[in-house]
Amino acid sequence: MKYIFSIFLALFLSCIFPNQLQHVEITLPSKPEPPQLSQEELILTDMSIEQKVGQLFIFGFDGTSLNDQNKLFLQEYSIGGILLLSKNITSEAQLKSLIEDIQSSNDIPLFISIDQEGGPVARIRWDSSLTKAQTAINTPQEAYDDAVKKGSYLKSVGINMNFAPVVEYIQDRNSFIYDRTYRGSKDEIVEKSISAIGGYTEAGILSVPKHYPGHSDTSVDSHYNLPVVKIEENQWNEYIQPFSNVLNATEVDALMVGHVQFPNIDSNPTTVSKQIINKKLIEDLQYKGLVISDDMEMAALDDLDISQQMAKRALEAGNDILIYSKYSSRYPHIQRDVYEYIVEEVKNENMDIDEKVLKILRIKMKYNIMSDK
């Protein structure tokens, strides 16, 4: 409208003052340049729905090498990440060869993840520097040095993501997770966790602290049953202090959510709780990093809903990536079932996953995983 008015005004003035305006040029404002797309946005525009959905999953597999069926599965489903368990690892040479084979299966490099906490949870056990338990770490400096050592080795064999450290305040020796946690006060646990995250980052490894919002001293093992913590709403901030203080003090690019139920806050387990992930973690704590589920095949989630619906509910609750480790033979086709279901939901426009995929690509670029190709 402004352009049209300017033209009419010029024509009107030229009729009144023809001599004065005969050499006047009319310059119209240029249209604004479209905003430049970021690198991850450019990648996203070239991705199919199947490729986008693949980025939302970290899958496990059986064996110490990729058979033809596994390789075809990775290629066809464009899986975003792999979880390596003890069953997949025999030696350093074998591990390097396996990871190279995995990374050659996809155009978009994968998260190669592992649980290398140390102590009772260490998938690589041939080097004592890789198995030091969190219980044996006495100072923040020790936590940093330990993470740098572990991280540097993991990086050297091709691993880029470690599900560690465990950031939970556990005092009861009978707790199933007691031997996996740092010792000390809440403040000491926070300081050690911050240092460990910094050490892994220094080594180029994506550290994934766990298991937000935390188990209690009396929690059952979520591999077998759903832990229930009956704190009230007014106790929440104190309960999550180890996590909230870590998130406030340092940059955390990924966080694992545990399978725990807080019935006085939400009847849903944390994994599928919009209140606990979207509201309390992402909105209240202003967390911007990746949200990764604990293994969706754990018995804690049994009988709550069918696997496909649980996957959708978990993504809608705020998870960006779901883990299906194939550690159990109970659900032999669960990986294929959940993947194909989410693909159909996205195709039918029942889900929008672009922001999740962008976040994943952004983190992969930050940790130079995209340049591994």
C-alpha positions in Angstrom: 0.0 0.0 0.0 2.9 2.4 0.8 4.4 1.7 -2.6 1.1 2.5 -4.4 0.7 5.7 -2.4 4.2 6.9 -3.3 3.6 6.4 -7.0 0.3 8.3 -6.9 1.9 11.1 -4.9 4.7 11.4 -7.5 2.2 11.5 -10.4 0.1 14.1 -8.6 3.2 16.3 -8.0 4.4 15.9 -11.5 1.1 17.3 -12.8 1.5 20.4 -10.6 5.2 20.9 -11.0 6.1 19.2 -14.2 9.4 21.0 -14.8 10.8 20.5 -11.3 10.0 16.8 -11.1 10.9 15.7 -14.6 14.3 14.2 -13.5 13.1 12.8 -10.1 13.7 9.1 -9.7 11.3 7.0 -7.6 13.1 4.4 -5.5 11.0 1.7 -4.0 12.2 0.0 -0.8 13.7 -3.4 -1.6 12.1 -6.5 -0.1 13.9 -7.9 3.0 16.2 -10.8 2.4 14.8 -14.1 3.7 16.5 -15.3 6.9 19.6 -17.5 6.4 18.9 -21.1 7.4 21.3 -22.7 9.9 23.3 -25.7 9.0 21.0 -28.0 10.9 17.9 -26.4 9.2 19.5 -27.0 5.8 20.0 -30.7 6.7 16.5 -31.0 8.0 15.0 -29.7 4.7 16.6 -32.6 2.9 15.5 -35.3 5.3 12.6 -37.6 4.7 10.1 -38.4 7.5 11.7 -41.8 7.9 15.1 -40.2 8.4 13.7 -37.7 10.9 12.0 -40.3 12.9 15.1 -42.4 13.0 17.0 -39.7 14.8 14.6 -40.0 17.7 15.8 -43.5 18.6 18.9 -45.2 20.2 18.7 -48.9 19.6 20.7 -51.9 20.9 21.4 -55.1 19.1 22.7 -58.6 19.7 26.2 -59.8 18.7 29.7 -58.4 18.4 29.4 -57.5 14.7 26.7 -56.3 12.4 25.1 -59.1 10.5 23.4 -58.3 7.2 20.0 -58.0 8.8 21.2 -55.5 11.4 23.0 -53.4 8.8 19.9 -53.4 6.6 17.8 -52.4 9.6 20.1 -49.4 10.4 20.1 -48.3 6.8 16.4 -48.6 6.1 15.4 -47.0 9.4 18.1 -44.3 9.5 18.6 -44.9 13.2 20.0 -41.9 15.1 22.1 -43.8 17.7 23.3 -47.2 19.0 23.7 -48.3 22.6 26.6 -50.7 23.2 26.3 -53.2 26.0 28.7 -55.8 27.3 27.3 -58.4 24.9 28.6 -56.2 22.0 32.2 -55.9 23.2 35.1 -58.3 23.4 38.3 -56.4 22.6 39.5 -52.9 21.6 40.2 -54.0 18.0 36.7 -55.6 17.7 35.1 -52.5 19.2 36.7 -50.1 16.8 35.8 -52.3 13.8 32.2 -52.6 15.0 31.8 -48.8 15.4 33.3 -48.1 12.0 30.9 -50.6 10.5 27.9 -49.0 12.3 28.9 -45.5 11.2 29.2 -46.6 7.6 25.5 -47.6 7.6 24.0 -44.1 7.6 24.4 -40.7 5.9 23.9 -39.0 9.2 26.5 -40.1 11.7 25.1 -41.9 14.8 25.4 -41.4 18.5 27.5 -44.3 19.7 26.5 -44.5 23.3 27.6 -46.6 26.3 27.1 -46.9 30.0 30.7 -46.4 31.3 30.0 -45.1 34.8 32.7 -47.3 36.3 32.2 -49.7 39.2 29.4 -52.2 38.7 28.3 -50.5 35.4 31.2 -50.5 33.0 30.8 -52.2 29.6 34.6 -51.9 28.9 36.5 -53.7 31.6 40.0 -54.4 30.2 41.6 -51.2 31.6 41.4 -50.2 35.3 41.3 -46.5 34.4 37.9 -47.1 32.8 36.3 -48.9 35.7 36.9 -46.6 38.7 33.6 -46.4 40.5 31.9 -43.1 41.4 32.0 -44.3 45.0 35.8 -44.2 44.9 36.0 -40.5 43.8 36.7 -38.3 46.7 37.1 -34.8 45.2 35.8 -32.7 42.2 39.3 -32.7 40.8 39.3 -36.5 40.9 35.9 -36.6 39.2 37.2 -34.3 36.4 40.4 -36.3 35.9 38.5 -39.6 35.9 36.1 -38.3 33.3 38.9 -37.0 31.1 40.6 -40.4 31.2 37.4 -42.4 30.4 36.2 -39.9 27.9 39.5 -39.7 26.0 39.6 -43.5 25.7 36.0 -43.7 24.6 36.6 -41.1 22.0 39.7 -43.0 20.7 37.6 -46.0 19.9 34.7 -44.1 18.3 32.2 -43.7 21.1 30.8 -40.2 21.4 28.1 -40.4 24.2 28.4 -41.7 27.8 25.4 -42.2 30.1 27.2 -40.8 33.1 27.6 -39.5 35.7 24.9 -40.7 38.1 23.7 -37.5 39.8 21.6 -38.9 42.6 21.7 -38.4 46.4 21.5 -41.9 47.9 22.4 -42.6 51.5 20.9 -46.1 52.1 23.5 -48.8 51.6 20.6 -51.2 50.7 19.6 -49.1 47.7 20.0 -50.9 44.4 21.8 -47.8 43.1 24.0 -47.0 46.1 27.2 -48.5 44.6 26.8 -46.3 41.5 26.6 -42.9 43.2 29.1 -40.3 44.5 29.5 -40.2 48.3 29.0 -37.0 50.3 26.5 -34.3 50.9 24.2 -33.0 48.2 26.6 -30.1 47.6 29.6 -32.5 47.2 27.6 -34.7 44.8 26.8 -31.6 42.7 30.4 -30.4 42.7 31.7 -33.9 41.6 28.9 -34.1 38.9 29.8 -30.7 37.5 33.4 -31.7 37.3 32.7 -35.0 35.7 30.5 -33.4 33.0 33.3 -30.9 32.4 35.8 -33.7 32.0 33.8 -35.6 29.5 33.2 -32.4 27.5 36.9 -31.6 27.5 37.5 -35.1 26.0 34.8 -34.5 23.3 32.3 -36.9 24.8 28.6 -36.0 25.2 28.0 -36.6 28.9 24.4 -37.7 29.9 23.8 -37.2 33.6 21.1 -39.5 35.1 18.5 -40.4 36.2 16.4 -37.2 36.5 14.5 -36.5 38.8 16.2 -39.1 40.9 15.5 -42.3 42.8 14.9 -42.3 46.6 16.8 -44.4 49.1 14.0 -46.9 49.1 13.3 -47.1 45.4 13.0 -50.5 43.8 15.2 -51.3 40.7 13.3 -50.0 37.7 14.7 -52.8 35.6 12.2 -55.0 37.4 9.5 -52.8 38.9 8.3 -49.2 38.8 9.8 -47.2 41.7 7.3 -45.0 43.6 8.3 -41.9 45.5 5.6 -40.3 47.6 6.9 -36.9 48.1 4.5 -33.9 48.1 4.6 -30.9 45.7 6.1 -28.7 48.4 9.0 -31.2 48.7 9.8 -31.3 45.0 12.4 -28.5 44.8 14.4 -30.0 47.7 14.2 -33.5 46.2 15.6 -32.5 42.8 18.4 -30.3 44.2 21.3 -32.4 42.8 19.9 -32.0 39.3 18.6 -28.5 39.5 21.9 -27.2 41.0 23.9 -29.0 38.3 21.7 -27.5 35.6 22.0 -24.0 37.1 25.8 -24.3 37.4 27.0 -25.7 34.1 25.9 -26.4 30.6 24.2 -29.8 30.3 23.6 -30.8 26.7 21.8 -34.1 27.4 20.0 -35.5 30.4 18.5 -39.0 31.0 15.1 -39.3 32.6 14.5 -42.3 34.9 11.4 -44.5 35.2 10.0 -43.3 38.6 6.5 -42.5 39.6 5.6 -39.5 41.9 1.9 -40.2 42.5 1.3 -37.0 44.5 2.6 -34.9 41.6 1.5 -36.9 38.6 0.0 -40.4 38.2 2.1 -41.0 35.1 5.7 -42.3 35.5 8.3 -39.6 34.8 9.0 -41.0 31.3 5.6 -40.1 30.1 4.8 -37.2 32.4 4.3 -33.8 30.7 4.2 -32.3 34.2 7.6 -33.6 35.2 9.5 -33.2 31.9 7.8 -30.4 29.9 6.7 -28.3 32.9 9.1 -28.9 35.8 12.3 -29.6 33.8 12.0 -27.7 30.5 9.8 -24.7 31.6 10.6 -24.3 35.3 14.3 -25.1 35.1 14.6 -23.7 31.6 16.5 -26.7 30.4 17.5 -26.5 26.7 19.4 -29.7 26.2 18.4 -33.2 24.9 16.0 -35.2 27.0 16.8 -39.0 26.7 14.7 -41.7 28.2 16.0 -44.6 30.2 15.6 -47.9 28.4 12.0 -48.2 27.3 12.2 -52.0 27.6 12.6 -52.0 31.4 9.9 -53.8 33.3 9.0 -50.6 35.1 6.9 -49.6 32.1 5.3 -53.0 31.6 1.5 -53.1 31.4 1.1 -49.3 31.4 0.2 -49.1 27.7 1.1 -50.8 24.5 4.7 -50.1 23.3 3.7 -47.9 20.4 1.5 -45.6 22.6 4.2 -45.5 25.3 6.7 -44.2 22.7 4.3 -41.5 21.5 3.5 -40.5 25.0 7.1 -40.3 26.0 8.0 -38.1 23.0 5.0 -35.8 23.7 6.0 -35.6 27.4 9.3 -34.0 26.3 11.7 -36.7 25.6 13.8 -36.1 22.4 15.3 -39.6 22.2 14.0 -43.0 23.3 16.3 -45.9 24.1 15.3 -49.5 23.2 18.3 -51.7 24.0 17.0 -55.1 23.0 18.4 -56.4 26.3 15.4 -58.6 26.7 13.9 -61.2 24.4 10.3 -60.4 25.6 9.6 -58.0 22.8 11.6 -59.2 19.7 10.0 -56.7 17.3 9.6 -53.6 19.6 12.1 -51.5 17.8 10.4 -51.9 14.4 7.0 -51.6 16.0 7.6 -48.2 17.7 9.6 -46.8 14.7 6.9 -47.6 12.2 4.1 -46.3 14.5 5.8 -42.9 15.0 6.5 -42.7 11.2 2.8 -43.1 10.6 1.8 -40.6 13.3 4.1 -38.0 11.7 2.9 -38.7 8.2 -0.7 -38.3 9.4 0.3 -35.0 11.0 -0.6 -36.2 14.5 3.0 -35.3 15.7 5.5 -32.6 14.8 9.0 -33.7 15.5 11.1 -31.1 13.6 12.2 -29.2 16.7 13.4 -32.5 18.3 15.4 -33.4 15.2 16.9 -29.9 14.9 18.0 -30.2 18.6 19.6 -33.6 17.9 21.4 -32.4 14.8 22.6 -29.3 16.6 24.2 -31.4 19.4 25.7 -33.8 16.9 27.4 -30.8 15.2 28.5 -29.3 18.5 30.4 -32.5 19.4 31.8 -32.9 15.8 29.8 -36.1 15.3 28.5 -34.8 11.9 32.1 -34.3 10.7 33.0 -37.9 11.4 31.7 -38.9 8.0 
